[in-house]
Structure formats: structure tokens, C-alpha cells
Amino acid sequence: MGTRIALLTLVAAACGTPDDTAHTDVDADVGVAADGAVDAAPGGALLVEDFAGGDGGAWPAGWTVLGGVASATVENGRGVLVPTVSGYTLGRMGHALPAGAVDVEVTFTLTMTEPGRQGVGFYVRQNGGHLTSTTPRGAGYAVFVEAFRGPQLGLWRERDGAEESLQRVAVPALDAGVAYAVRFRCVQEGASTSLAARLWPAGTPEPSAWTVTTTDTTPALQAASGGVAVDAWNTVTPGGGGPPGPIHVDDIVVTSP
């Protein structure tokens, strides 16, 4: 865990120069009303989640199991997510954003326990669905740290419950127990959406260049408002491979770019 800093400092880092970013914690949460409405976080952020407190308990208020989750807990100030073993072992936790959130930029950190068979995804413009198992079926844009394959950093979309790769770029080896930081941007540009992401070891200077970029014109996803979601992927199947290990996420900050 990093040194605690004020919320406004972290939000400024999320929107500011690349070298300002580090693995840090914050001391504020987004308000969730009794009717499920979401208020913007202090400092102009759409969502801030540092998983502070509540160790041993469930993810903080506002996070919802969307599907495929064996367990979602908080340990040592980090969110821990374990997927349920299935033919497509992917667990998903979702969180609403304030109404009208279309263009967003996300920073977060992740740690894997068994990267050889794990991946970690983060969705925006997410509609609250999970693959084809829900109504509506899952939809949105995602950055996907694909440690099990490559490893690679990928930009994805989900439409009508099917996850589809848009662009992937090879990245250096990802080690178990090491925290990595991700920045993911999703911006509407006319009739298409511009997507960009970068990945680097948490606590080191953020690179100035995007690792992977692409554009997409899927009609149902253009100018679509929605929430966010965290995905834990594992290659294990019911046929073997043992129980899936957990992934850890922390320091989630969602802003309007």
C-alpha cells in the first residue's frame, strides 16, 4: 500500500502529467443514495475507490456482483476477486457512475497471484450485464491485462454478451505479487470511440506514450453512458486446473478526461 494522500492530489494526478502517478491510497468514497443513484466524488472525480477499511468484509457499498463471482472481499486495503469456475471463468463486479458518464479516464492498480493463467479487465460504458447470462446481456469497452497470453495489454468490447478483442500489444513479463498500474481512456470522437491504455509497474514513473490504441464504431456503444466493472479471468475450467487464484485491485479513480 502506498502513502496516504489527499483526494484532490490523487484526482489531479489522474488528470495531470504522466510522471505524477504513483501507487497511492485515498480517503474518500463516492456517495450512493438509498435509491441507487450515484453522486460525483469530491474533487470532480466520478468514482474513487481505495478499499480502505472493511478488511475481511465485502466490497464497499455501490459495488454489485454482476456474475461469475465466487468471492469478493477486502484484504489489506485492496479489493480481492475470485471467479467461479465455469466453461468461461470470468467474475465481474460492477459500479454505477453518475448519469451521463460517457467520456471517462480510469486509473487503477492490479496484482495477480498466478499470472500464467490470469487476466484482469476494467470496463467502462458498462451496462450492468455479464456475458450472455443476464438480461440485458453484457456490453461495454474494456482494457484487459492478459497475463495468461503473451503477456499482452488489450482493448476489448463486449456486445450482446460476446467479448471481442479490438487491439492487443505485447508487454514485458508480469510477475506474481507485483502491483501494476493502468490508465485507460475512452472518448467519443464524432461517430467513433477512441480507446487508449497504458501499463507500468506501480510506483515507477508513468510512461508518456499509450501502450495500445484503437477506435471502434459499434453502433450500440457510441455515446453510451454506463458504469464500470472489474473482471477477474482465469483459464481454469471444470475439467481441471485447480481452484482459481485471486486478483487484487486498488486505487480506482474514474474522471472525465
C-alpha positions in Angstrom: 0.0 0.0 0.0 1.2 3.5 -0.8 1.4 6.6 1.3 -2.0 8.1 2.0 -2.5 11.4 0.3 -5.4 13.8 0.0 -8.2 13.1 -2.5 -7.6 16.2 -4.5 -3.9 15.4 -5.0 -4.8 11.9 -6.4 -7.5 13.3 -8.7 -5.1 15.9 -10.0 -2.6 13.1 -10.7 -5.2 11.1 -12.6 -5.8 14.0 -14.9 -2.3 15.6 -14.9 1.2 14.8 -16.2 2.2 11.2 -16.5 5.2 11.3 -14.1 2.9 12.4 -11.3 1.2 9.0 -11.0 2.2 6.6 -8.2 0.6 3.7 -6.2 -1.3 5.6 -3.6 -4.4 5.4 -1.5 -7.2 8.0 -1.0 -9.6 8.7 1.8 -13.0 9.3 0.1 -15.8 7.3 -1.4 -18.5 8.1 -3.9 -21.9 8.6 -2.4 -24.6 6.0 -3.2 -28.1 7.0 -2.3 -30.7 4.6 -1.0 -32.3 4.5 -4.4 -29.0 3.5 -6.1 -28.3 7.0 -7.5 -24.6 7.8 -7.6 -23.2 11.2 -6.8 -19.9 12.5 -8.2 -17.0 12.2 -5.8 -15.4 15.2 -4.2 -12.8 17.0 -6.4 -14.7 16.3 -9.6 -14.0 12.6 -9.8 -16.8 10.3 -11.0 -15.6 7.4 -8.7 -12.9 7.0 -6.2 -12.3 3.6 -4.5 -9.4 2.8 -2.3 -11.0 -0.2 -0.4 -9.9 1.4 2.9 -11.2 -0.3 6.0 -13.6 -3.3 6.0 -10.8 -5.9 5.8 -12.3 -9.3 5.7 -15.7 -8.0 4.6 -17.4 -7.4 1.2 -16.5 -4.8 -1.3 -17.7 -1.3 -0.3 -21.3 -0.1 -0.9 -22.1 0.6 -4.5 -20.3 -2.5 -5.9 -22.5 -5.2 -7.2 -21.9 -8.8 -8.3 -22.8 -8.9 -12.0 -21.9 -12.5 -12.5 -19.4 -15.3 -12.1 -18.1 -14.3 -8.7 -17.0 -16.9 -6.2 -15.9 -14.3 -3.7 -15.4 -10.5 -3.5 -13.7 -9.4 -0.3 -11.4 -6.7 1.0 -8.0 -7.6 2.4 -5.2 -5.3 3.5 -6.9 -2.4 1.9 -7.3 -4.0 -1.5 -10.3 -5.5 -3.4 -9.9 -9.2 -3.8 -11.9 -11.0 -6.6 -12.1 -14.8 -7.3 -14.1 -16.0 -10.2 -16.4 -19.0 -10.2 -15.1 -21.9 -12.2 -17.1 -22.5 -15.4 -16.6 -23.0 -19.1 -15.6 -19.3 -19.2 -14.2 -18.5 -15.8 -14.8 -14.8 -15.5 -16.0 -13.0 -12.4 -17.4 -9.4 -12.7 -18.1 -6.7 -10.1 -19.8 -3.5 -11.3 -20.4 0.0 -10.0 -22.6 2.7 -11.4 -21.4 6.2 -12.4 -23.3 9.5 -12.3 -25.9 9.7 -15.1 -24.5 10.8 -18.4 -20.9 9.5 -17.9 -19.8 8.8 -21.5 -16.2 10.0 -21.8 -14.1 8.7 -19.0 -10.5 8.1 -17.9 -9.6 5.4 -15.4 -6.5 4.7 -13.3 -6.2 1.7 -11.1 -3.7 -0.9 -9.8 -3.8 -4.6 -10.0 -1.9 -7.6 -8.6 -2.1 -11.2 -9.8 -1.3 -14.3 -7.8 -0.9 -16.7 -10.8 -0.4 -14.6 -13.9 0.3 -17.7 -16.1 -3.5 -18.2 -16.1 -5.0 -14.9 -15.1 -6.2 -11.7 -16.7 -7.7 -8.5 -15.2 -10.2 -6.4 -17.1 -11.7 -3.0 -16.4 -14.9 -2.0 -18.3 -16.4 1.5 -19.0 -19.7 2.3 -20.6 -20.7 -0.9 -18.9 -24.4 -1.8 -18.9 -24.6 -3.9 -15.8 -24.7 -7.2 -17.7 -22.4 -10.3 -17.5 -21.7 -12.1 -20.8 -24.9 -13.9 -22.1 -26.1 -14.9 -18.6 -28.0 -11.7 -17.8 -30.7 -9.5 -19.3 -29.5 -7.3 -20.7 -26.5 -9.1 -22.0 -23.2 -7.6 -21.2 -21.9 -4.6 -23.2 -19.1 -2.0 -22.9 -15.5 -1.2 -23.6 -12.6 -2.7 -21.6 -8.9 -2.7 -21.1 -7.6 -6.2 -20.4 -4.3 -7.1 -18.9 -3.8 -10.5 -20.4 -1.0 -12.1 -18.4 -2.1 -15.6 -19.4 -1.5 -14.9 -23.0 1.6 -13.2 -24.3 1.5 -11.3 -21.9 -0.4 -8.5 -23.7 -2.4 -5.4 -23.0 -5.6 -5.4 -24.9 -8.5 -3.2 -25.8 -11.8 -5.0 -26.0 -15.5 -4.5 -26.5 -18.4 -6.6 -25.3 -21.6 -6.5 -27.4 -24.6 -8.7 -26.9 -22.7 -10.7 -24.3 -19.7 -11.6 -26.5 -16.3 -10.3 -25.6 -14.3 -9.3 -28.7 -10.7 -8.2 -29.0 -10.1 -4.9 -30.8 -6.3 -4.5 -30.4 -3.6 -6.2 -28.4 0.1 -5.3 -27.8 2.8 -7.4 -26.2 4.1 -6.2 -22.9 7.0 -7.3 -20.6 6.5 -10.2 -18.3 4.0 -9.7 -15.5 5.1 -11.2 -12.2 3.0 -12.7 -9.4 2.6 -10.5 -6.3 3.8 -7.3 -8.2 1.5 -4.3 -8.4 1.0 -2.8 -11.8 -0.8 0.5 -12.7 -3.1 1.0 -15.7 -4.5 4.1 -17.3 -7.5 3.7 -19.7 -9.2 6.4 -21.7 -12.5 6.2 -23.6 -13.6 9.3 -25.6 -16.3 9.8 -28.2 -15.0 11.4 -31.4 -17.8 12.0 -33.8 -19.3 8.7 -34.9 -16.5 6.6 -33.3 -14.9 6.0 -29.9 -11.2 6.4 -29.3 -9.7 4.0 -26.8 -6.2 4.1 -25.3 -4.4 2.3 -22.4 -1.0 2.0 -20.9 0.5 -0.3 -18.2 3.5 0.2 -16.0 4.9 -1.1 -12.7 3.1 0.8 -9.9 5.4 3.2 -8.0 7.5 4.0 -11.0 7.2 6.9 -13.4 4.2 6.6 -15.8 5.2 6.4 -19.4 4.2 9.3 -21.6 3.1 7.2 -24.6 0.0 4.9 -24.8 0.8 1.2 -24.9 -2.2 0.4 -27.1 -4.7 2.5 -29.0 -7.7 1.9 -31.3 -11.0 3.2 -32.5 -14.4 1.5 -32.7 -17.7 2.3 -34.4 -20.0 -0.4 -32.9 -23.4 1.5 -33.0 -24.8 0.3 -29.7 -21.7 1.6 -27.8 -21.4 5.1 -29.4 -22.1 7.9 -26.9 -23.4 5.3 -24.5 -23.4 6.2 -20.8 -22.8 3.5 -18.3 -21.0 2.3 -15.3 -17.7 0.5 -14.7 -16.8 -3.1 -13.9 -13.8 -5.1 -12.8 -13.2 -8.5 -14.3 -11.2 -11.4 -13.0 -10.4 -14.0 -15.7 -8.8 -17.4 -15.2 -8.0 -20.2 -17.7 -9.1 -22.9 -15.3 -12.2 -24.9 -16.4 -14.4 -27.5 -14.7 -12.2 -30.2 -16.3 -9.2 -29.4 -14.1 -6.5 -26.9 -13.2 -7.4 -26.5 -9.5 -9.3 -23.5 -7.9 -8.6 -20.1 -9.5 -6.3 -17.8 -7.5 -7.5 -14.3 -6.6 -6.7 -11.0 -8.3 -6.3 -7.8 -6.3 -7.4 -4.3 -7.4 -6.9 -0.9 -5.7 -6.7 2.8 -6.1 -9.5 3.1 -8.7 -10.1 6.7 -9.9 -12.6 7.5 -12.6 -12.6 11.0 -14.0 -14.0 12.9 -17.0 -10.9 13.4 -19.4 
